[in-house]
Amino acid sequence: MYYLIVFLPLLGAIIAGLAGTSLGTALRASFASPGGDTGHHHDAGHAHAAHDDHGHDHHHGPMWPAYLTTSLLFVSAILSWFAFVGVLHGAETVKVPVLSWIHSGTLSADWSFRIDTLTATMLVVVNTVSALVHLYSIGYMSHDEHQPRFFAYLSLFTFAMLMLVTSDNLVQMFFGWEGVGLASYLLIGFWYKKPTASAAAIKAFVVNRVGDFGFALGIFACFAVFGTVEFDALFAAAPSAVGKTIHFLGGDFDTLTVICLLLFMGAMGKSAQFLLHTWLPDAMEGPTPVSALIHAATMVTAGVFLVARLSPLYELAPNAQTFIVVIGAITAFFAATVGLVQNDIKRIIAYSTCSQLGYMFVAMGLGAYGIGMFHLFTHAFFKALLFLGSGSVIHAMSGEQDIRKMGALRPYMNVTWIMMLIGTLALTGFPFTAGYFSKDAILEAAFMGEGNPAHLFAFSLLLIGAFFTSFYSWRLMFMTFHGTSRADQHALEHAHESPQVMLVPLYVLAIGALVAGIVFAPFFIGHHEGEFWGSALFRAAGNEIVHAIHDAPKLVVWAPTIAMALGFGLSWLLYIKWPDIPARIAAQHEPLYKFLLNKWYVDELYDFLFVRPAMRLGHFLWKSGDGKVIDGLGPDGVSARVVDITNRVVALQSGYVYHYAFAMLIGVAALITWFMFGGAH
Amino acid sequence: MTEFLTSTGAVAAFPEITLALSALALLMAGVFLKRTAYDLVNGLAILALAGVAVMVFLADTRATAFNGAFLADEFARVMKLLALLGAAVALILSTSYMKAHKLNHFEYPVLVLLATTGMMLMISANDLVSVYLGLELQSLALYVIAAFDRDNAKSSEAGLKYFVLGALSSGMLLYGASMIYGFTGTTSFPGIAAALANGEASLGLIFGLVFLIAGFAFKVSAVPFHMWTPDVYEGAPTPVTAFFAAAPKIAAMALFTRAMVAPFPSMTAEWQQIIVFISIASMALGSFAAIGQTNIKRLLAYSSIGNVGFALVGLAAGGEEGVKGVVLYMAIYLLTTLGSFACVLAMRNASGQQLEDVKDLAGLARSNKLLAFVFAMLMFSLAGIPPLAGFFAKYFVFMAAVKSGLWALAVIGVVTSVVGAFYYLRIVKVIYFDEPAAPFIPAAPEVKWVIALSGVFTLGFVLFPGPLLALAQAAARSLF
């Protein structure tokens, strides 16, 4: 069963990628059988519609790769739910060997699946969202001529993500880790003829490299210290390293803290935490289903999963945990503030994702792994719902993404409105929706984390964050669906509800967003928590934070809900009641507004600190290093000397017979001289 | 008569005798027929070459004649076949050209036959006297045909220069031969080898060897005895140049090889030094000087100087391996060069004028795809790009050099072949990427055939290298 779950998406990716794309067409054409299938041949050089979603209805690739990959994914998803139900009431860790991979010296890493509750949870999240996104994309990408390639990438991504979550050792995990990075790069830059998309793809790749560098160092450190990269051996050896130090960057530091921080660096990159978050908003250049799948529900949560998977290490490194809490809290707060003023519908949700990831990390840092995973689980549903809903809006508005050019869209698309409403309620934590259970639990856990000032700091930021979340979410809803219409008349004429193939995934996700919390809360964080997680998560003795949240003061329990209500009220006042006020506030506090609008100037700071010096260094190495020194002494210099020699040699050929005869005599004389005075004989 | 033939062993020289008699007969025929003679004599000359080739092919090997002065062995057989092929193709190539340039005199095929007879004698020479005899027979004919376009100043100049310098080189060769005779008391190769077998070589003998080598080096146009080559190649009529670049090079290289290996095995260390020197000098000069050329015939002249340098790498390596490399190199060189000159012959503008400038080739790929392709392949082959024939030629000589420890020579060879690749590739660039010049008129049919066959050989050698490799192997084995 596990083989099928993991490898079906790969199968789909291979078939769709090789046979379904123009590569396949080319191959078929080159082995042309008479009367072969050339009907779907499309001109690869065709000018691609540069705007977002609406290509014109000209030729597109064959449809079968879309159906094939989607069907395979649904099989995978259904099997995943079986696996998940199987672990609901506790399960042993199952290991499924696949094949032998690396054996070099004492390093050994084999392909095998490690199936426990944690993995099963991720399998469900990944395969469910992926299957729904595949289905949704059939409608959403119906106008795109490179559709088979899109589905091949989506399935490839899913496979890599499954590799990541089922891995039994750090090396295999790194394989999946890089695989999802690659797929993410390919999908962000899917519309490669659009310069901003290509730039965003490169940015995502480069920023992730920074994180991956840390991750790789972490793996190396694990191997150097423990001599193994297998999880079981690692976890067994970890307690022996407590209190020891490691020599790193010229100083001696606590071994486990160093390892955990390095590995967390990878998680920060992948999960877009503060300082390494800059790629995520730009990644919205990719098609919207991609944003839903990769940049909301699955890949960006890989960092959270990593920390959960390595909980036996993190539990032993309290300093690293504190660091995670602080970074998570700052991210949650920072992204929420930026989200307040953004105008691009997808970017708002992207910052919201960033912010929610911060919440998850706070939970991880607190040692409340179950709570963090629970939020990951519920978040996947409502955030995918929001993204796909916004995709539906964009689809209807002919590619328009600016909410300032929307408004009063509800009459055109009632179903989408309901779906977005459910998503918003779940995100903001409206009582008894999914977010209510998971997010509030994080806040309670942060409050109850005793003794550590960082925890209170996190609680305050998260609470403010919850207020902001509510505000910007409702702002999005109001500016898109309510108030007065600011839309382009031309676009409005075409505005329409999306087809059923796009709406059905929304229904499924909406159900998830509504009930996932109430149904699964007992398992993830409630009474069955212990048996549910079993040995998948590790908590050090005395870590009772999951149970402590039940004793949280009433005010703390109600605080997030109050924050949500306040956010909703303020948003309603500003965008429905007095819609001219926001502009005045922005004008009055222009520096603050600009600061937020420009995302705290982090991109500009990086541009100044890294990009420009790197460009200058590159320019120097190119012009002076390569151009003058290497080319000068190398190719250019050599060719210039060759020309010099040539000119001299050619000058010897004077045309005079006595010169020629002289040369012959000189030759003979030289040879004889050589033998008389120097020759070996 | 029969008694004379058997007592002198002249049976072994039957092909040479036949060729000489054919030449004389054709001369008579030409004198009496006069006007229409050229076509007939040319055709018969080609037939004679073919017939003699068959005789050579069928003849006994390891036979000597004239008291050992003439030796017909496997090596001689292979080299003679190559020389005959070169001469025949050169005659075929000249047919239309000679008529178009009013050079269709019957003397030309007769002179080629005489020169070829000289070459065959050179290849079979086993004695310093027969060496000189063959060499002069060949050279005197060549001097004349170099100046065959006698109304053309360049052609006359070429003939004269070649003659004067050739005379000088013959003098050196004779001087060297007489010194060797003086120190060993014999002119026969086995005799010299026997005389040198015991005892160290004296300085006088080394002097003789140097002069002898100078004479040979002139014939193969190795640096610094190469100066005549560019001028003669440029000045002589193009089919004559094709002939010069092909058959005489084979004969001279065969003679050079045998005259080193057979009489001087005990002085290998000495002659090896000289050959390494002229080999390096030839490779380097051939590569560098060709870059500066704009005339394609001149460029091919430097190319042949460079190629001789590469072939000499094999000789310098010595031994069976080295000689095998030399034979193989010369065979591939012969076919590639004939093809290249055929391409040059195909360069004619609308008024039938022969073009010789590299830039006249500009954009050939657009007006004549096939010619452009074969020309490019030949250039790639000369540059030594795998999998074309030229790559294997270089490969075997360099391998031989490496195996006999001449690392430096092999490395220099590779470096100069990189430099050389530049001008070959420049021609390819001109053909394929430059703005088209005026297109050529269609080539004469026989030229087309030669181009096609050499193209097939260049591309196909990699598929069927066996026969040629086996021939080269057998030829090399017979020398030791």
HADDOCK unambig.tbl for C-alpha pairs under 7 A between the chains (distance, minus, plus):
assign (segid A and resid 642 and name CA) (segid B and resid 288 and name CA) 6.85 0.50 0.50
assign (segid A and resid 645 and name CA) (segid B and resid 288 and name CA) 6.76 0.50 0.50
assign (segid A and resid 646 and name CA) (segid B and resid 288 and name CA) 4.96 0.50 0.50
assign (segid A and resid 646 and name CA) (segid B and resid 289 and name CA) 5.02 0.50 0.50
assign (segid A and resid 646 and name CA) (segid B and resid 291 and name CA) 6.51 0.50 0.50
assign (segid A and resid 646 and name CA) (segid B and resid 292 and name CA) 5.95 0.50 0.50
assign (segid A and resid 647 and name CA) (segid B and resid 292 and name CA) 6.69 0.50 0.50
assign (segid A and resid 649 and name CA) (segid B and resid 289 and name CA) 5.73 0.50 0.50
assign (segid A and resid 650 and name CA) (segid B and resid 289 and name CA) 5.61 0.50 0.50
assign (segid A and resid 650 and name CA) (segid B and resid 292 and name CA) 6.75 0.50 0.50
assign (segid A and resid 657 and name CA) (segid B and resid 161 and name CA) 6.35 0.50 0.50
assign (segid A and resid 660 and name CA) (segid B and resid 227 and name CA) 5.44 0.50 0.50
assign (segid A and resid 661 and name CA) (segid B and resid 165 and name CA) 6.45 0.50 0.50
assign (segid A and resid 663 and name CA) (segid B and resid 224 and name CA) 6.27 0.50 0.50
assign (segid A and resid 664 and name CA) (segid B and resid 224 and name CA) 5.77 0.50 0.50
assign (segid A and resid 664 and name CA) (segid B and resid 225 and name CA) 5.10 0.50 0.50
assign (segid A and resid 667 and name CA) (segid B and resid 224 and name CA) 5.81 0.50 0.50
assign (segid A and resid 668 and name CA) (segid B and resid 210 and name CA) 6.94 0.50 0.50
assign (segid A and resid 668 and name CA) (segid B and resid 211 and name CA) 6.93 0.50 0.50
assign (segid A and resid 668 and name CA) (segid B and resid 214 and name CA) 6.69 0.50 0.50
assign (segid A and resid 671 and name CA) (segid B and resid 210 and name CA) 6.98 0.50 0.50
assign (segid A and resid 672 and name CA) (segid B and resid 207 and name CA) 6.46 0.50 0.50
assign (segid A and resid 672 and name CA) (segid B and resid 210 and name CA) 6.84 0.50 0.50
assign (segid A and resid 681 and name CA) (segid B and resid 269 and name CA) 6.92 0.50 0.50
assign (segid A and resid 681 and name CA) (segid B and resid 270 and name CA) 6.19 0.50 0.50
